[in-house]
């Protein structure tokens, strides 16, 4: 995986395309921090690649929510049952 600054993206585009052509991923940095990920897409595999990326992002979002829930505490089974009963009453 190669790292390029946002400035290099503007001034050295050919080098970035060459890295992508070699099946390498490219990270674009902004102020020294990773900002974007560029990936080469195999011919005829666009939809499949997009689907895989979206799935990975969804898994990461779920993990973030789980971690957040763990930090703030979980509901007990009784609290869950009461919440269900209250919702059904409405």
Biotite code that builds the C-alpha atoms (Angstrom):
import biotite.structure as struc

atoms = struc.array([
    struc.Atom([0.000, 0.000, 0.000], chain_id="A", res_id=1, res_name="UNK", atom_name="CA", element="C"),
    struc.Atom([1.439, 3.305, -1.085], chain_id="A", res_id=2, res_name="UNK", atom_name="CA", element="C"),
    struc.Atom([0.762, 6.665, 0.581], chain_id="A", res_id=3, res_name="UNK", atom_name="CA", element="C"),
    struc.Atom([0.472, 9.912, -1.358], chain_id="A", res_id=4, res_name="UNK", atom_name="CA", element="C"),
    struc.Atom([-0.403, 13.386, -0.140], chain_id="A", res_id=5, res_name="UNK", atom_name="CA", element="C"),
    struc.Atom([-3.322, 15.329, -1.575], chain_id="A", res_id=6, res_name="UNK", atom_name="CA", element="C"),
    struc.Atom([-0.746, 17.580, -3.235], chain_id="A", res_id=7, res_name="UNK", atom_name="CA", element="C"),
    struc.Atom([0.907, 14.579, -4.901], chain_id="A", res_id=8, res_name="UNK", atom_name="CA", element="C"),
    struc.Atom([-2.515, 13.517, -6.155], chain_id="A", res_id=9, res_name="UNK", atom_name="CA", element="C"),
    struc.Atom([-2.649, 16.777, -8.100], chain_id="A", res_id=10, res_name="UNK", atom_name="CA", element="C"),
    struc.Atom([0.981, 16.895, -9.231], chain_id="A", res_id=11, res_name="UNK", atom_name="CA", element="C"),
    struc.Atom([2.009, 13.242, -9.583], chain_id="A", res_id=12, res_name="UNK", atom_name="CA", element="C"),
    struc.Atom([-1.117, 11.524, -10.854], chain_id="A", res_id=13, res_name="UNK", atom_name="CA", element="C"),
    struc.Atom([0.740, 9.149, -13.164], chain_id="A", res_id=14, res_name="UNK", atom_name="CA", element="C"),
    struc.Atom([2.602, 7.524, -10.279], chain_id="A", res_id=15, res_name="UNK", atom_name="CA", element="C"),
    struc.Atom([-0.690, 6.941, -8.479], chain_id="A", res_id=16, res_name="UNK", atom_name="CA", element="C"),
    struc.Atom([-2.288, 5.356, -11.564], chain_id="A", res_id=17, res_name="UNK", atom_name="CA", element="C"),
    struc.Atom([0.805, 3.176, -11.992], chain_id="A", res_id=18, res_name="UNK", atom_name="CA", element="C"),
    struc.Atom([0.429, 1.908, -8.416], chain_id="A", res_id=19, res_name="UNK", atom_name="CA", element="C"),
    struc.Atom([-3.243, 1.155, -8.975], chain_id="A", res_id=20, res_name="UNK", atom_name="CA", element="C"),
    struc.Atom([-2.394, -0.682, -12.192], chain_id="A", res_id=21, res_name="UNK", atom_name="CA", element="C"),
    struc.Atom([-0.064, -2.958, -10.201], chain_id="A", res_id=22, res_name="UNK", atom_name="CA", element="C"),
    struc.Atom([-3.037, -3.978, -8.006], chain_id="A", res_id=23, res_name="UNK", atom_name="CA", element="C"),
    struc.Atom([-1.769, -1.870, -5.134], chain_id="A", res_id=24, res_name="UNK", atom_name="CA", element="C"),
    struc.Atom([-4.069, 0.167, -2.961], chain_id="A", res_id=25, res_name="UNK", atom_name="CA", element="C"),
    struc.Atom([-3.262, 3.846, -2.609], chain_id="A", res_id=26, res_name="UNK", atom_name="CA", element="C"),
    struc.Atom([-3.901, 5.943, 0.481], chain_id="A", res_id=27, res_name="UNK", atom_name="CA", element="C"),
    struc.Atom([-4.350, 9.670, 0.013], chain_id="A", res_id=28, res_name="UNK", atom_name="CA", element="C"),
    struc.Atom([-3.321, 11.710, 3.026], chain_id="A", res_id=29, res_name="UNK", atom_name="CA", element="C"),
    struc.Atom([-4.374, 15.177, 4.052], chain_id="A", res_id=30, res_name="UNK", atom_name="CA", element="C"),
    struc.Atom([-2.189, 16.983, 6.584], chain_id="A", res_id=31, res_name="UNK", atom_name="CA", element="C"),
    struc.Atom([-0.323, 13.719, 7.135], chain_id="A", res_id=32, res_name="UNK", atom_name="CA", element="C"),
    struc.Atom([-3.436, 11.723, 8.068], chain_id="A", res_id=33, res_name="UNK", atom_name="CA", element="C"),
    struc.Atom([-5.120, 9.045, 5.946], chain_id="A", res_id=34, res_name="UNK", atom_name="CA", element="C"),
    struc.Atom([-8.060, 10.646, 4.175], chain_id="A", res_id=35, res_name="UNK", atom_name="CA", element="C"),
    struc.Atom([-9.075, 8.398, 1.279], chain_id="A", res_id=36, res_name="UNK", atom_name="CA", element="C"),
    struc.Atom([-8.389, 4.928, -0.056], chain_id="A", res_id=37, res_name="UNK", atom_name="CA", element="C"),
    struc.Atom([-8.110, 4.280, -3.776], chain_id="A", res_id=38, res_name="UNK", atom_name="CA", element="C"),
    struc.Atom([-8.386, 0.731, -5.046], chain_id="A", res_id=39, res_name="UNK", atom_name="CA", element="C"),
    struc.Atom([-8.024, -0.710, -8.484], chain_id="A", res_id=40, res_name="UNK", atom_name="CA", element="C"),
    struc.Atom([-11.163, -2.450, -9.723], chain_id="A", res_id=41, res_name="UNK", atom_name="CA", element="C"),
    struc.Atom([-10.710, -5.627, -11.732], chain_id="A", res_id=42, res_name="UNK", atom_name="CA", element="C"),
    struc.Atom([-12.347, -5.480, -15.143], chain_id="A", res_id=43, res_name="UNK", atom_name="CA", element="C"),
    struc.Atom([-15.970, -6.577, -15.018], chain_id="A", res_id=44, res_name="UNK", atom_name="CA", element="C"),
    struc.Atom([-16.066, -6.654, -11.202], chain_id="A", res_id=45, res_name="UNK", atom_name="CA", element="C"),
    struc.Atom([-17.337, -3.158, -10.384], chain_id="A", res_id=46, res_name="UNK", atom_name="CA", element="C"),
    struc.Atom([-20.654, -4.149, -8.794], chain_id="A", res_id=47, res_name="UNK", atom_name="CA", element="C"),
    struc.Atom([-19.051, -6.956, -6.827], chain_id="A", res_id=48, res_name="UNK", atom_name="CA", element="C"),
    struc.Atom([-16.300, -4.644, -5.555], chain_id="A", res_id=49, res_name="UNK", atom_name="CA", element="C"),
    struc.Atom([-18.740, -1.922, -4.511], chain_id="A", res_id=50, res_name="UNK", atom_name="CA", element="C"),
    struc.Atom([-20.910, -4.503, -2.732], chain_id="A", res_id=51, res_name="UNK", atom_name="CA", element="C"),
    struc.Atom([-17.894, -5.850, -0.810], chain_id="A", res_id=52, res_name="UNK", atom_name="CA", element="C"),
    struc.Atom([-16.819, -2.349, 0.246], chain_id="A", res_id=53, res_name="UNK", atom_name="CA", element="C"),
    struc.Atom([-20.329, -1.474, 1.416], chain_id="A", res_id=54, res_name="UNK", atom_name="CA", element="C"),
    struc.Atom([-20.525, -4.719, 3.365], chain_id="A", res_id=55, res_name="UNK", atom_name="CA", element="C"),
    struc.Atom([-17.198, -3.994, 5.065], chain_id="A", res_id=56, res_name="UNK", atom_name="CA", element="C"),
    struc.Atom([-18.385, -0.465, 5.972], chain_id="A", res_id=57, res_name="UNK", atom_name="CA", element="C"),
    struc.Atom([-21.631, -1.869, 7.407], chain_id="A", res_id=58, res_name="UNK", atom_name="CA", element="C"),
    struc.Atom([-19.708, -4.386, 9.519], chain_id="A", res_id=59, res_name="UNK", atom_name="CA", element="C"),
    struc.Atom([-17.449, -1.602, 10.819], chain_id="A", res_id=60, res_name="UNK", atom_name="CA", element="C"),
    struc.Atom([-20.503, 0.534, 11.676], chain_id="A", res_id=61, res_name="UNK", atom_name="CA", element="C"),
    struc.Atom([-22.100, -2.362, 13.573], chain_id="A", res_id=62, res_name="UNK", atom_name="CA", element="C"),
    struc.Atom([-18.887, -2.935, 15.506], chain_id="A", res_id=63, res_name="UNK", atom_name="CA", element="C"),
    struc.Atom([-18.765, 0.758, 16.420], chain_id="A", res_id=64, res_name="UNK", atom_name="CA", element="C"),
    struc.Atom([-22.379, 0.608, 17.649], chain_id="A", res_id=65, res_name="UNK", atom_name="CA", element="C"),
    struc.Atom([-21.656, -2.543, 19.680], chain_id="A", res_id=66, res_name="UNK", atom_name="CA", element="C"),
    struc.Atom([-18.643, -0.915, 21.302], chain_id="A", res_id=67, res_name="UNK", atom_name="CA", element="C"),
    struc.Atom([-20.664, 2.196, 22.089], chain_id="A", res_id=68, res_name="UNK", atom_name="CA", element="C"),
    struc.Atom([-23.449, 0.112, 23.612], chain_id="A", res_id=69, res_name="UNK", atom_name="CA", element="C"),
    struc.Atom([-20.957, -1.853, 25.693], chain_id="A", res_id=70, res_name="UNK", atom_name="CA", element="C"),
    struc.Atom([-19.500, 1.363, 27.096], chain_id="A", res_id=71, res_name="UNK", atom_name="CA", element="C"),
    struc.Atom([-22.887, 2.808, 28.006], chain_id="A", res_id=72, res_name="UNK", atom_name="CA", element="C"),
    struc.Atom([-24.208, -0.448, 29.438], chain_id="A", res_id=73, res_name="UNK", atom_name="CA", element="C"),
    struc.Atom([-26.635, -3.046, 28.219], chain_id="A", res_id=74, res_name="UNK", atom_name="CA", element="C"),
    struc.Atom([-30.301, -3.408, 29.030], chain_id="A", res_id=75, res_name="UNK", atom_name="CA", element="C"),
    struc.Atom([-31.218, -6.332, 31.232], chain_id="A", res_id=76, res_name="UNK", atom_name="CA", element="C"),
    struc.Atom([-33.647, -8.953, 29.936], chain_id="A", res_id=77, res_name="UNK", atom_name="CA", element="C"),
    struc.Atom([-36.308, -7.513, 32.233], chain_id="A", res_id=78, res_name="UNK", atom_name="CA", element="C"),
    struc.Atom([-35.768, -3.998, 30.848], chain_id="A", res_id=79, res_name="UNK", atom_name="CA", element="C"),
    struc.Atom([-36.076, -5.337, 27.313], chain_id="A", res_id=80, res_name="UNK", atom_name="CA", element="C"),
    struc.Atom([-39.307, -7.184, 28.147], chain_id="A", res_id=81, res_name="UNK", atom_name="CA", element="C"),
    struc.Atom([-40.747, -4.051, 29.768], chain_id="A", res_id=82, res_name="UNK", atom_name="CA", element="C"),
    struc.Atom([-39.822, -1.944, 26.750], chain_id="A", res_id=83, res_name="UNK", atom_name="CA", element="C"),
    struc.Atom([-41.547, -4.448, 24.461], chain_id="A", res_id=84, res_name="UNK", atom_name="CA", element="C"),
    struc.Atom([-44.669, -4.467, 26.643], chain_id="A", res_id=85, res_name="UNK", atom_name="CA", element="C"),
    struc.Atom([-44.760, -0.657, 26.686], chain_id="A", res_id=86, res_name="UNK", atom_name="CA", element="C"),
    struc.Atom([-44.397, -0.499, 22.907], chain_id="A", res_id=87, res_name="UNK", atom_name="CA", element="C"),
    struc.Atom([-47.209, -3.029, 22.431], chain_id="A", res_id=88, res_name="UNK", atom_name="CA", element="C"),
    struc.Atom([-49.516, -1.032, 24.694], chain_id="A", res_id=89, res_name="UNK", atom_name="CA", element="C"),
    struc.Atom([-49.179, 1.967, 22.397], chain_id="A", res_id=90, res_name="UNK", atom_name="CA", element="C"),
])
